[in-house]
Amino acid sequence: MTEPSDASGWQRHFAATLYNHTWDLLDKPHRTGDEDDELLAAAFGSRFLWGDVGDASNRSVGDGQLARVCAELGLAELALRFATKCLTATQSEGFTDFRLASAYETMARAQACAGNADERDRYVALASEAVATLDDPEDREIIGGQLATVPPARSASAS
């Protein structure tokens, strides 16, 4: 791997590195409180850098990852904020591939975190429909697997 030679190249490198690190932390079965803090910081750092050097796809995917992290950590307001940004950008850019299926799955997670059972179920159904239309079997497997782990909506007493 060649190292970047300019500032924007380094920003892209670190944005991608933080993005991948965020997924590594999300995939850990048991995280410490410090790792949860690191998870949130890495997701925000990646999205911040993509905001400067990325394209619409990088930004919408980054918003989706940030929404997922916030939902995972029980930060419902932020999860909904970034899931909405992700879905809005995905739709306005006309993305109909894995990005749309993923945006619906992310919104389902955010709605579940916020305790909105009907909206959670609506976005699970939209994500399922979108996954079924994907041409790439790997995309169907990855997003379908993520969709299968969307939790039920939190009850009002759990918030």
DSSP file (Angstrom, degrees, kcal/mol; ACC not computed):
  #  RESIDUE AA STRUCTURE BP1 BP2  ACC     N-H-->O    O-->H-N    N-H-->O    O-->H-N    TCO  KAPPA ALPHA  PHI   PSI    X-CA   Y-CA   Z-CA
    1    1 A M              0   0    0      0, 0.0     2,-0.3     0, 0.0     0, 0.0   0.000 360.0 360.0 360.0 126.8    0.0    0.0    0.0
    2    2 A T        -     0   0    0      1,-0.1     3,-0.1     0, 0.0     0, 0.0  -0.596 360.0-120.3 -82.8 145.7    1.4    3.4   -1.0
    3    3 A E        -     0   0    0     -2,-0.3     7,-0.1     1,-0.1    -1,-0.1  -0.584  33.6 -98.9 -84.0 147.1    1.1    6.2    1.5
    4    4 A P        -     0   0    0      0, 0.0    -1,-0.1     0, 0.0     3,-0.0  -0.263  25.0-156.2 -61.8 151.4   -0.8    9.3    0.5
    5    5 A S        +     0   0    0     -3,-0.1     2,-0.3     0, 0.0    -2,-0.0   0.484  69.0  44.6-110.2  -5.0    1.3   12.2   -0.6
    6    6 A D  S  > S-     0   0    0      1,-0.1     4,-2.1     0, 0.0     5,-0.2  -0.869  88.1-101.9-135.7 170.5   -1.0   15.1    0.1
    7    7 A A  H  > S+     0   0    0     -2,-0.3     4,-2.6     1,-0.2     5,-0.2   0.901 119.9  49.1 -60.6 -44.1   -3.2   16.3    3.0
    8    8 A S  H  > S+     0   0    0      1,-0.2     4,-2.4     2,-0.2    -1,-0.2   0.863 109.2  54.0 -67.7 -32.3   -6.5   15.2    1.3
    9    9 A G  H  > S+     0   0    0      2,-0.2     4,-2.2     1,-0.2    -1,-0.2   0.902 110.1  46.9 -64.0 -40.9   -5.0   11.8    0.7
   10   10 A W  H  X S+     0   0    0     -4,-2.1     4,-2.9     2,-0.2     5,-0.2   0.899 110.3  52.6 -67.2 -40.2   -4.1   11.5    4.3
   11   11 A Q  H  X S+     0   0    0     -4,-2.6     4,-2.7     2,-0.2    -2,-0.2   0.928 110.5  47.6 -61.1 -44.0   -7.6   12.6    5.3
   12   12 A R  H  X S+     0   0    0     -4,-2.4     4,-2.4     2,-0.2     5,-0.2   0.911 111.7  51.7 -61.6 -42.1   -9.1    9.9    3.1
   13   13 A H  H  X S+     0   0    0     -4,-2.2     4,-2.4     1,-0.2    -2,-0.2   0.942 114.2  41.6 -59.4 -49.2   -6.7    7.4    4.6
   14   14 A F  H  X S+     0   0    0     -4,-2.9     4,-2.8     2,-0.2     5,-0.2   0.849 111.5  55.9 -71.6 -33.1   -7.7    8.2    8.1
   15   15 A A  H  X S+     0   0    0     -4,-2.7     4,-2.1    -5,-0.2    -1,-0.2   0.938 112.8  42.2 -61.1 -45.6  -11.4    8.5    7.3
   16   16 A A  H  X S+     0   0    0     -4,-2.4     4,-2.6     2,-0.2     5,-0.2   0.895 113.9  52.0 -68.2 -40.3  -11.3    5.0    6.0
   17   17 A T  H  X S+     0   0    0     -4,-2.4     4,-2.4    -5,-0.2    -2,-0.2   0.925 112.5  44.8 -62.5 -44.9   -9.1    3.7    8.8
   18   18 A L  H  X S+     0   0    0     -4,-2.8     4,-2.4     2,-0.2    -1,-0.2   0.878 111.1  54.6 -67.1 -37.0  -11.5    5.2   11.4
   19   19 A Y  H  X S+     0   0    0     -4,-2.1     4,-1.8    -5,-0.2    -2,-0.2   0.949 112.3  42.9 -59.0 -49.9  -14.5    3.8    9.5
   20   20 A N  H  X S+     0   0    0     -4,-2.6     4,-2.2     1,-0.2    -2,-0.2   0.877 112.3  53.4 -65.6 -38.0  -13.0    0.3    9.6
   21   21 A H  H  X S+     0   0    0     -4,-2.4     4,-2.3    -5,-0.2    -1,-0.2   0.889 105.3  55.3 -64.0 -38.5  -12.0    0.6   13.2
   22   22 A T  H  X S+     0   0    0     -4,-2.4     4,-2.7     1,-0.2    -1,-0.2   0.927 108.2  47.9 -59.5 -44.9  -15.6    1.6   14.1
   23   23 A W  H  X S+     0   0    0     -4,-1.8     4,-2.3     2,-0.2    -1,-0.2   0.891 108.4  54.8 -64.1 -38.4  -16.8   -1.6   12.5
   24   24 A D  H  < S+     0   0    0     -4,-2.2     4,-0.5     1,-0.2    -1,-0.2   0.925 112.0  43.8 -59.5 -43.0  -14.2   -3.6   14.4
   25   25 A L  H >< S+     0   0    0     -4,-2.3     3,-1.0     1,-0.2    -2,-0.2   0.897 111.7  52.9 -69.6 -39.7  -15.5   -2.1   17.7
   26   26 A L  H 3< S+     0   0    0     -4,-2.7    -1,-0.2     1,-0.2    -2,-0.2   0.871 107.6  53.1 -60.6 -35.9  -19.1   -2.6   16.7
   27   27 A D  T 3< S+     0   0    0     -4,-2.3    -1,-0.2    -5,-0.2    -2,-0.2   0.577  82.1 109.1 -78.9  -9.8  -18.4   -6.2   16.0
   28   28 A K    <   -     0   0    0     -3,-1.0     3,-0.2    -4,-0.5    -3,-0.0  -0.511  65.3-145.3 -67.8 130.2  -16.9   -6.8   19.4
   29   29 A P  S    S+     0   0    0      0, 0.0     2,-0.4     0, 0.0    -1,-0.2   0.835  86.7  25.4 -66.8 -30.8  -19.3   -9.0   21.5
   30   30 A H  S    S-     0   0    0     -3,-0.0     2,-0.3     2,-0.0    -3,-0.0  -0.970  72.4-177.0-138.3 119.6  -18.3   -7.2   24.7
   31   31 A R        -     0   0    0     -2,-0.4     2,-0.1    -3,-0.2    -6,-0.0  -0.870  21.0-129.4-114.0 149.6  -17.0   -3.7   24.9
   32   32 A T     >  -     0   0    0     -2,-0.3     4,-2.0     1,-0.1     5,-0.1  -0.390  34.6-102.2 -82.1 169.7  -15.9   -1.8   27.9
   33   33 A G  H  > S+     0   0    0      1,-0.2     4,-2.0     2,-0.2     5,-0.1   0.889 125.8  52.9 -59.0 -39.8  -17.1    1.7   28.7
   34   34 A D  H  > S+     0   0    0      1,-0.2     4,-2.3     2,-0.2    -1,-0.2   0.879 107.6  51.0 -64.5 -37.2  -13.8    3.1   27.4
   35   35 A E  H  > S+     0   0    0      2,-0.2     4,-2.5     1,-0.2    -1,-0.2   0.853 106.7  54.2 -69.5 -33.3  -14.3    1.1   24.1
   36   36 A D  H  X S+     0   0    0     -4,-2.0     4,-2.1     2,-0.2    -2,-0.2   0.912 109.7  47.8 -63.2 -41.4  -17.8    2.6   23.8
   37   37 A D  H  X S+     0   0    0     -4,-2.0     4,-2.4     2,-0.2    -2,-0.2   0.909 112.3  49.1 -64.2 -41.7  -16.3    6.0   24.1
   38   38 A E  H  X S+     0   0    0     -4,-2.3     4,-2.8     2,-0.2     5,-0.2   0.886 108.2  55.3 -63.6 -39.6  -13.7    5.1   21.5
   39   39 A L  H  X S+     0   0    0     -4,-2.5     4,-2.2     2,-0.2    -2,-0.2   0.933 110.5  44.1 -58.4 -49.0  -16.4    3.7   19.2
   40   40 A L  H  X S+     0   0    0     -4,-2.1     4,-2.4     1,-0.2     5,-0.2   0.912 114.5  49.2 -65.0 -43.2  -18.3    7.0   19.3
   41   41 A A  H  X S+     0   0    0     -4,-2.4     4,-2.7     1,-0.2    -2,-0.2   0.905 111.2  49.5 -63.9 -41.7  -15.2    9.1   18.8
   42   42 A A  H  X S+     0   0    0     -4,-2.8     4,-2.6     2,-0.2     5,-0.2   0.909 111.4  49.0 -65.0 -41.8  -14.0    6.9   15.8
   43   43 A A  H  X S+     0   0    0     -4,-2.2     4,-2.3    -5,-0.2    -2,-0.2   0.929 114.4  44.7 -64.8 -44.9  -17.4    7.2   14.1
   44   44 A F  H  X S+     0   0    0     -4,-2.4     4,-2.6     2,-0.2    -2,-0.2   0.906 113.4  51.7 -65.1 -40.2  -17.5   10.9   14.5
   45   45 A G  H  X S+     0   0    0     -4,-2.7     4,-2.2    -5,-0.2    -2,-0.2   0.927 110.9  46.9 -62.4 -45.3  -13.9   11.3   13.4
   46   46 A S  H  X S+     0   0    0     -4,-2.6     4,-2.6     1,-0.2     5,-0.2   0.945 114.2  46.9 -61.0 -48.7  -14.5    9.2   10.3
   47   47 A R  H  X S+     0   0    0     -4,-2.3     4,-1.9     1,-0.2    -2,-0.2   0.881 110.1  54.0 -63.5 -37.9  -17.6   11.2    9.4
   48   48 A F  H  X S+     0   0    0     -4,-2.6     4,-0.8     2,-0.2    -1,-0.2   0.937 111.5  44.5 -60.0 -47.3  -15.9   14.5   10.0
   49   49 A L  H >X S+     0   0    0     -4,-2.2     4,-2.2     1,-0.2     3,-1.0   0.908 111.6  51.9 -67.1 -41.4  -13.1   13.6    7.7
   50   50 A W  H 3X S+     0   0    0     -4,-2.6     4,-2.5     1,-0.3    -1,-0.2   0.841 102.0  62.9 -62.8 -31.0  -15.4   12.3    5.0
   51   51 A G  H 3< S+     0   0    0     -4,-1.9    -1,-0.3    -5,-0.2    -2,-0.2   0.799 111.1  38.0 -61.9 -27.5  -17.3   15.5    5.2
   52   52 A D  H << S+     0   0    0     -3,-1.0    -2,-0.2    -4,-0.8    -1,-0.2   0.849 135.2  15.1 -90.9 -40.3  -14.2   17.3    4.1
   53   53 A V  H  < S+     0   0    0     -4,-2.2    -3,-0.2   -42,-0.1    -2,-0.2   0.464 105.3  89.0-119.4  -2.8  -12.8   15.0    1.4
   54   54 A G     <  -     0   0    0     -4,-2.5     2,-0.1    -5,-0.3   -42,-0.0  -0.329  65.8-122.3 -93.4 175.6  -15.6   12.5    0.6
   55   55 A D     >  -     0   0    0     -2,-0.1     4,-2.4     1,-0.0     5,-0.2  -0.401  46.3 -80.8-102.3-174.5  -18.4   12.5   -2.0
   56   56 A A  H  > S+     0   0    0      1,-0.2     4,-2.5     2,-0.2     5,-0.2   0.862 130.6  52.2 -58.9 -36.7  -22.1   12.2   -1.4
   57   57 A S  H  > S+     0   0    0      2,-0.2     4,-2.7     1,-0.2     5,-0.3   0.943 109.3  48.1 -65.8 -47.5  -21.8    8.4   -1.0
   58   58 A N  H  > S+     0   0    0      1,-0.2     4,-2.4     2,-0.2    -2,-0.2   0.911 114.0  47.7 -58.5 -42.7  -19.0    8.6    1.6
   59   59 A R  H  X S+     0   0    0     -4,-2.4     4,-2.5     2,-0.2    -1,-0.2   0.918 113.2  46.0 -67.8 -43.2  -21.0   11.2    3.6
   60   60 A S  H  X S+     0   0    0     -4,-2.5     4,-2.2     2,-0.2    -2,-0.2   0.915 114.8  47.3 -68.4 -39.9  -24.3    9.2    3.5
   61   61 A V  H  X S+     0   0    0     -4,-2.7     4,-2.4    -5,-0.2    -1,-0.2   0.898 112.5  51.0 -65.2 -39.2  -22.6    6.0    4.4
   62   62 A G  H  X S+     0   0    0     -4,-2.4     4,-2.4    -5,-0.3    -2,-0.2   0.898 109.1  50.1 -63.8 -40.8  -20.7    7.8    7.2
   63   63 A D  H  X S+     0   0    0     -4,-2.5     4,-2.4     2,-0.2    -1,-0.2   0.901 110.5  51.4 -62.8 -39.6  -24.0    9.3    8.5
   64   64 A G  H  X S+     0   0    0     -4,-2.2     4,-2.3     2,-0.2    -2,-0.2   0.911 110.1  47.6 -63.5 -42.8  -25.4    5.7    8.5
   65   65 A Q  H  X S+     0   0    0     -4,-2.4     4,-2.4     1,-0.2    -1,-0.2   0.912 111.7  50.4 -65.3 -40.2  -22.5    4.3   10.4
   66   66 A L  H  X S+     0   0    0     -4,-2.4     4,-2.5     1,-0.2    -2,-0.2   0.897 109.7  50.8 -64.4 -39.7  -22.8    7.1   12.9
   67   67 A A  H  X S+     0   0    0     -4,-2.4     4,-2.6     2,-0.2    -1,-0.2   0.906 109.9  50.7 -62.4 -41.5  -26.5    6.5   13.4
   68   68 A R  H  X S+     0   0    0     -4,-2.3     4,-2.6     2,-0.2    -2,-0.2   0.919 110.5  48.6 -64.0 -43.1  -25.8    2.8   13.9
   69   69 A V  H  X S+     0   0    0     -4,-2.4     4,-1.9     2,-0.2    -2,-0.2   0.933 111.9  49.1 -61.7 -45.8  -23.2    3.6   16.6
   70   70 A C  H  <>S+     0   0    0     -4,-2.5     5,-3.2     1,-0.2     4,-0.3   0.909 112.0  48.5 -62.4 -41.2  -25.6    6.0   18.3
   71   71 A A  H ><5S+     0   0    0     -4,-2.6     3,-1.3     1,-0.2    -1,-0.2   0.917 109.6  52.9 -63.0 -42.5  -28.4    3.5   18.3
   72   72 A E  H 3<5S+     0   0    0     -4,-2.6    -1,-0.2     1,-0.3    -2,-0.2   0.854 112.0  45.7 -59.8 -35.2  -26.0    0.8   19.7
   73   73 A L  T 3<5S-     0   0    0     -4,-1.9    -1,-0.3    -5,-0.2    -2,-0.2   0.395 118.5-110.4 -92.2   3.1  -25.1    3.2   22.5
   74   74 A G  T < 5S+     0   0    0     -3,-1.3     2,-1.3    -4,-0.3    -3,-0.2   0.710  71.2 140.9  78.7  20.3  -28.7    4.1   23.2
   75   75 A L     >< +     0   0    0     -5,-3.2     4,-2.7     1,-0.2     5,-0.2  -0.631  22.0 172.3 -95.8  75.7  -28.4    7.7   22.0
   76   76 A A  H  >  +     0   0    0     -2,-1.3     4,-2.8     1,-0.2     5,-0.3   0.865  69.7  52.0 -59.3 -45.4  -31.8    7.8   20.3
   77   77 A E  H  > S+     0   0    0      1,-0.2     4,-2.1     2,-0.2    -1,-0.2   0.926 115.7  41.5 -60.8 -45.1  -31.9   11.5   19.4
   78   78 A L  H  > S+     0   0    0      2,-0.2     4,-2.6     1,-0.2     5,-0.3   0.882 112.4  55.3 -69.3 -37.7  -28.5   11.4   17.7
   79   79 A A  H  X S+     0   0    0     -4,-2.7     4,-2.3     1,-0.2     5,-0.2   0.938 111.4  43.9 -59.8 -46.4  -29.3    8.0   16.1
   80   80 A L  H  X S+     0   0    0     -4,-2.8     4,-2.3    30,-0.2     5,-0.2   0.895 112.1  54.0 -65.5 -39.8  -32.5    9.5   14.5
   81   81 A R  H  X S+     0   0    0     -4,-2.1     4,-1.9    -5,-0.3    -2,-0.2   0.948 115.5  37.1 -59.5 -49.8  -30.7   12.6   13.5
   82   82 A F  H  X S+     0   0    0     -4,-2.6     4,-2.4     2,-0.2    -1,-0.2   0.817 114.3  54.9 -78.6 -29.2  -28.0   10.8   11.6
   83   83 A A  H  X S+     0   0    0     -4,-2.3     4,-2.7    -5,-0.3     5,-0.2   0.901 109.8  48.9 -65.4 -39.6  -30.2    8.1   10.2
   84   84 A T  H  X S+     0   0    0     -4,-2.3     4,-2.8    -5,-0.2     5,-0.2   0.918 110.9  49.4 -64.7 -43.8  -32.5   10.8    8.8
   85   85 A K  H  X S+     0   0    0     -4,-1.9     4,-2.5    -5,-0.2     5,-0.2   0.926 112.8  48.7 -59.5 -44.5  -29.5   12.5    7.2
   86   86 A C  H  X S+     0   0    0     -4,-2.4     4,-2.5     2,-0.2    -2,-0.2   0.945 114.9  42.8 -60.6 -50.9  -28.3    9.2    5.7
   87   87 A L  H  X S+     0   0    0     -4,-2.7     4,-2.6     2,-0.2     5,-0.2   0.902 114.1  51.0 -66.3 -41.6  -31.7    8.3    4.3
   88   88 A T  H  X S+     0   0    0     -4,-2.8     4,-2.7    -5,-0.2     5,-0.2   0.935 114.1  43.9 -61.4 -46.9  -32.4   11.9    3.0
   89   89 A A  H  X S+     0   0    0     -4,-2.5     4,-2.1    -5,-0.2     6,-0.2   0.906 112.7  52.5 -65.3 -41.4  -29.0   12.0    1.2
   90   90 A T  H  <>S+     0   0    0     -4,-2.5     5,-2.1    -5,-0.2     4,-0.5   0.923 114.7  41.7 -60.5 -45.3  -29.4    8.5   -0.1
   91   91 A Q  H ><5S+     0   0    0     -4,-2.6     3,-0.9     1,-0.2    -2,-0.2   0.906 113.8  50.9 -70.7 -41.4  -32.8    9.3   -1.6
   92   92 A S  H 3<5S+     0   0    0     -4,-2.7    -1,-0.2     1,-0.3    -2,-0.2   0.818 110.6  49.9 -68.7 -28.2  -31.8   12.7   -2.9
   93   93 A E  T 3<5S-     0   0    0     -4,-2.1    -1,-0.3    -5,-0.2    -2,-0.2   0.580 112.7-122.0 -82.3  -9.8  -28.8   11.3   -4.7
   94   94 A G  T < 5 +     0   0    0     -3,-0.9     2,-0.3    -4,-0.5    -3,-0.2   0.717  48.9 167.3  77.5  20.6  -30.9    8.5   -6.2
   95   95 A F      < +     0   0    0     -5,-2.1    -1,-0.2    -6,-0.2    -2,-0.1  -0.545   9.2 164.8 -69.4 126.9  -29.0    5.7   -4.7
   96   96 A T        +     0   0    0     -2,-0.3    -1,-0.1     4,-0.1    -5,-0.0   0.296  50.0  79.6-124.2   6.0  -31.0    2.5   -5.2
   97   97 A D  S >> S-     0   0    0      3,-0.1     4,-1.5    37,-0.1     3,-1.2   0.208 111.2 -42.2 -92.9-146.2  -28.3   -0.1   -4.5
   98   98 A F  H 3> S+     0   0    0      1,-0.3     4,-2.8     2,-0.2     5,-0.2   0.778 131.3  66.4 -55.3 -28.8  -26.9   -1.4   -1.1
   99   99 A R  H 3> S+     0   0    0      2,-0.2     4,-2.1     1,-0.2    -1,-0.3   0.879 102.0  46.0 -65.2 -36.8  -26.8    2.2    0.2
  100  100 A L  H <> S+     0   0    0     -3,-1.2     4,-2.3     2,-0.2     5,-0.2   0.936 113.9  47.7 -70.2 -46.1  -30.7    2.4    0.1
  101  101 A A  H  X S+     0   0    0     -4,-1.5     4,-2.1     1,-0.2    -2,-0.2   0.916 114.9  47.2 -59.2 -42.5  -31.1   -1.0    1.8
  102  102 A S  H  X S+     0   0    0     -4,-2.8     4,-2.7     2,-0.2    -1,-0.2   0.880 108.6  54.2 -67.7 -38.4  -28.5    0.0    4.4
  103  103 A A  H  X S+     0   0    0     -4,-2.1     4,-2.3    -5,-0.2    -1,-0.2   0.903 110.1  47.2 -63.4 -40.7  -30.2    3.4    5.0
  104  104 A Y  H  X S+     0   0    0     -4,-2.3     4,-2.3     2,-0.2    -2,-0.2   0.915 112.2  49.8 -65.0 -42.3  -33.5    1.7    5.7
  105  105 A E  H  X S+     0   0    0     -4,-2.1     4,-1.9     1,-0.2    -2,-0.2   0.901 111.3  49.6 -62.6 -40.7  -31.8   -0.8    8.0
  106  106 A T  H  X S+     0   0    0     -4,-2.7     4,-2.4     1,-0.2    -1,-0.2   0.905 109.9  50.2 -64.6 -42.3  -30.1    2.1    9.8
  107  107 A M  H  X S+     0   0    0     -4,-2.3     4,-2.7     1,-0.2     5,-0.2   0.883 106.9  55.3 -64.9 -37.1  -33.4    4.0   10.2
  108  108 A A  H  X S+     0   0    0     -4,-2.3     4,-2.3    15,-0.2    -1,-0.2   0.919 109.1  47.8 -60.1 -42.9  -35.0    0.8   11.6
  109  109 A R  H  X S+     0   0    0     -4,-1.9     4,-2.6     2,-0.2    -2,-0.2   0.921 111.8  49.0 -62.7 -44.8  -32.3    0.6   14.2
  110  110 A A  H  X S+     0   0    0     -4,-2.4     4,-2.0     1,-0.2   -30,-0.2   0.916 111.9  48.6 -63.3 -42.6  -32.7    4.3   15.1
  111  111 A Q  H  X>S+     0   0    0     -4,-2.7     5,-2.7     2,-0.2     4,-0.5   0.893 111.0  51.1 -64.5 -39.0  -36.4    3.9   15.4
  112  112 A A  H ><5S+     0   0    0     -4,-2.3    42,-2.9    -5,-0.2     3,-1.1   0.922 109.2  50.7 -62.2 -43.7  -36.0    0.9   17.6
  113  113 A C  H 3<5S+     0   0    0     -4,-2.6   -37,-0.2     1,-0.3    -1,-0.2   0.874 109.9  50.5 -61.3 -37.6  -33.6    2.8   19.8
  114  114 A A  H 3<5S-     0   0    0     -4,-2.0    -1,-0.3   -38,-0.2    -2,-0.2   0.525 117.4-113.5 -80.2  -5.1  -36.1    5.6   20.1
  115  115 A G  T <<5 +     0   0    0     -3,-1.1     2,-1.2    -4,-0.5    -3,-0.2   0.687  69.2 142.0  83.2  18.3  -38.9    3.2   21.1
  116  116 A N     >< +     0   0    0     -5,-2.7     4,-2.7     1,-0.2     5,-0.2  -0.703  21.6 175.2 -96.0  84.9  -40.9    3.7   17.9
  117  117 A A  H  > S+     0   0    0     -2,-1.2     4,-2.5     1,-0.2     5,-0.2   0.889  75.4  48.7 -61.4 -44.7  -42.2    0.2   17.2
  118  118 A D  H  > S+     0   0    0      2,-0.2     4,-2.2     1,-0.2    -1,-0.2   0.923 115.2  44.4 -63.8 -43.7  -44.4    1.0   14.2
  119  119 A E  H  > S+     0   0    0      2,-0.2     4,-2.4     1,-0.2     5,-0.2   0.887 111.6  54.1 -68.4 -38.3  -41.7    3.0   12.5
  120  120 A R  H  X S+     0   0    0     -4,-2.7     4,-2.1    -9,-0.2    -2,-0.2   0.948 111.4  45.2 -56.7 -49.0  -39.1    0.4   13.3
  121  121 A D  H  X S+     0   0    0     -4,-2.5     4,-2.2     1,-0.2    -2,-0.2   0.872 110.5  54.1 -65.8 -37.7  -41.3   -2.3   11.6
  122  122 A R  H  X S+     0   0    0     -4,-2.2     4,-2.2     1,-0.2    -1,-0.2   0.921 111.8  44.2 -62.2 -43.9  -42.0   -0.1    8.6
  123  123 A Y  H  X S+     0   0    0     -4,-2.4     4,-2.6     2,-0.2    -2,-0.2   0.822 109.4  55.8 -74.2 -30.0  -38.3    0.5    8.0
  124  124 A V  H  X S+     0   0    0     -4,-2.1     4,-2.5    -5,-0.2    -1,-0.2   0.926 110.1  47.3 -62.0 -43.4  -37.5   -3.2    8.5
  125  125 A A  H  X S+     0   0    0     -4,-2.2     4,-2.3     2,-0.2    -2,-0.2   0.918 112.8  47.9 -64.8 -43.6  -40.1   -4.0    5.8
  126  126 A L  H  X S+     0   0    0     -4,-2.2     4,-2.4     1,-0.2    -1,-0.2   0.909 112.9  48.9 -63.1 -41.4  -38.6   -1.3    3.4
  127  127 A A  H  X S+     0   0    0     -4,-2.6     4,-2.9     2,-0.2    -2,-0.2   0.912 109.5  52.1 -64.5 -42.1  -35.1   -2.7    4.1
  128  128 A S  H  X S+     0   0    0     -4,-2.5     4,-1.9     2,-0.2    -2,-0.2   0.916 111.0  47.5 -60.5 -43.6  -36.2   -6.2    3.4
  129  129 A E  H  X S+     0   0    0     -4,-2.3     4,-0.8     1,-0.2    -1,-0.2   0.917 113.4  48.1 -63.1 -43.3  -37.8   -5.2    0.1
  130  130 A A  H >< S+     0   0    0     -4,-2.4     3,-0.8     1,-0.2     4,-0.5   0.898 109.5  52.3 -66.0 -40.3  -34.6   -3.3   -0.9
  131  131 A V  H >< S+     0   0    0     -4,-2.9     3,-1.4     1,-0.2    -1,-0.2   0.897 104.0  58.1 -61.4 -40.1  -32.4   -6.2    0.1
  132  132 A A  H 3< S+     0   0    0     -4,-1.9    -1,-0.2     1,-0.3    -2,-0.2   0.739 104.6  51.8 -63.8 -22.6  -34.4   -8.5   -2.1
  133  133 A T  T << S+     0   0    0     -4,-0.8    -1,-0.3    -3,-0.8    -2,-0.2   0.526  81.7 116.0 -91.6  -5.9  -33.7   -6.3   -5.2
  134  134 A L    <   -     0   0    0     -3,-1.4   -37,-0.1    -4,-0.5     6,-0.1  -0.433  52.0-157.7 -69.9 133.5  -29.9   -6.2   -4.7
  135  135 A D  S    S+     0   0    0     -2,-0.2    -1,-0.1     4,-0.0     3,-0.1   0.838  73.0  79.8 -76.2 -34.9  -28.0   -7.8   -7.6
  136  136 A D     >  -     0   0    0      1,-0.2     4,-2.2     2,-0.0     5,-0.2  -0.644  67.0-155.4 -82.5 117.8  -24.9   -8.5   -5.6
  137  137 A P  H  > S+     0   0    0      0, 0.0     4,-2.4     0, 0.0    -1,-0.2   0.842  95.0  55.6 -61.1 -32.5  -25.2  -11.7   -3.4
  138  138 A E  H  > S+     0   0    0      2,-0.2     4,-2.8     1,-0.2     5,-0.2   0.915 107.6  48.4 -66.4 -41.9  -22.6  -10.4   -1.0
  139  139 A D  H  > S+     0   0    0      2,-0.2     4,-2.6     1,-0.2     5,-0.5   0.920 111.4  50.6 -62.2 -43.1  -24.5   -7.2   -0.5
  140  140 A R  H  X S+     0   0    0     -4,-2.2     4,-2.0     1,-0.2     5,-0.2   0.915 113.2  46.2 -60.4 -42.5  -27.7   -9.2    0.1
  141  141 A E  H  X S+     0   0    0     -4,-2.4     4,-2.2    -5,-0.2    -2,-0.2   0.933 115.5  44.5 -66.8 -46.3  -25.9  -11.4    2.6
  142  142 A I  H  X S+     0   0    0     -4,-2.8     4,-2.1     2,-0.2    -2,-0.2   0.964 120.8  37.1 -65.2 -53.1  -24.2   -8.5    4.5
  143  143 A I  H  X S+     0   0    0     -4,-2.6     4,-2.8     1,-0.2    -1,-0.2   0.881 116.4  53.5 -71.8 -36.0  -27.2   -6.2    4.7
  144  144 A G  H  X S+     0   0    0     -4,-2.0     4,-1.7    -5,-0.5    -1,-0.2   0.902 109.6  49.6 -61.5 -39.8  -29.7   -9.1    5.3
  145  145 A G  H  < S+     0   0    0     -4,-2.2     4,-0.4    -5,-0.2    -2,-0.2   0.890 112.1  47.2 -65.2 -40.1  -27.5  -10.3    8.1
  146  146 A Q  H >< S+     0   0    0     -4,-2.1     3,-1.4     1,-0.2    -2,-0.2   0.904 109.5  54.3 -66.7 -40.5  -27.5   -6.8    9.7
  147  147 A L  H >< S+     0   0    0     -4,-2.8     3,-1.5     1,-0.3    -2,-0.2   0.864 100.5  60.2 -61.3 -36.2  -31.2   -6.5    9.2
  148  148 A A  T 3< S+     0   0    0     -4,-1.7    -1,-0.3     1,-0.3    -2,-0.2   0.673 103.2  53.3 -66.3 -15.6  -31.7   -9.7   11.1
  149  149 A T  T <  S+     0   0    0     -3,-1.4    -1,-0.3    -4,-0.4    -2,-0.2   0.337  72.2 125.0-103.5   6.4  -30.0   -8.1   14.2
  150  150 A V    <   -     0   0    0     -3,-1.5     3,-0.1    -4,-0.2   -41,-0.0  -0.529  61.0-131.8 -64.7 123.1  -32.2   -5.0   14.4
  151  151 A P        -     0   0    0      0, 0.0     3,-0.1     0, 0.0   -39,-0.1  -0.254  22.1 -93.8 -74.1 163.9  -33.5   -5.1   17.9
  152  152 A P        -     0   0    0      0, 0.0   -37,-0.1     0, 0.0     3,-0.1  -0.317  59.4 -78.6 -65.9 162.0  -37.1   -4.7   18.9
  153  153 A A        -     0   0    0      1,-0.1   -40,-0.2   -38,-0.1   -41,-0.1  -0.375  51.7-110.2 -62.5 138.5  -38.2   -1.2   19.8
  154  154 A R        -     0   0    0    -42,-2.9   -37,-0.1   -43,-0.2     2,-0.1  -0.417  33.1-117.9 -66.3 143.9  -37.2   -0.2   23.3
  155  155 A S    >>  -     0   0    0      1,-0.1     3,-1.4    -2,-0.1     4,-0.7  -0.453  24.9-108.7 -79.3 160.1  -40.0    0.1   25.7
  156  156 A A  G >4 S+     0   0    0      1,-0.3     3,-0.7     2,-0.2    -1,-0.1   0.838 120.6  54.9 -58.6 -33.2  -40.7    3.5   27.3
  157  157 A S  G 34 S+     0   0    0      1,-0.2    -1,-0.3     2,-0.1    -3,-0.0   0.694 102.2  58.2 -74.8 -17.1  -39.5    2.2   30.6
  158  158 A A  G <4        0   0    0     -3,-1.4    -1,-0.2     1,-0.2    -2,-0.2   0.606 360.0 360.0 -86.6 -11.7  -36.1    1.1   29.1
  159  159 A S    <<        0   0    0     -3,-0.7    -1,-0.2    -4,-0.7    -2,-0.1   0.494 360.0 360.0 -77.2 360.0  -35.3    4.6   27.9
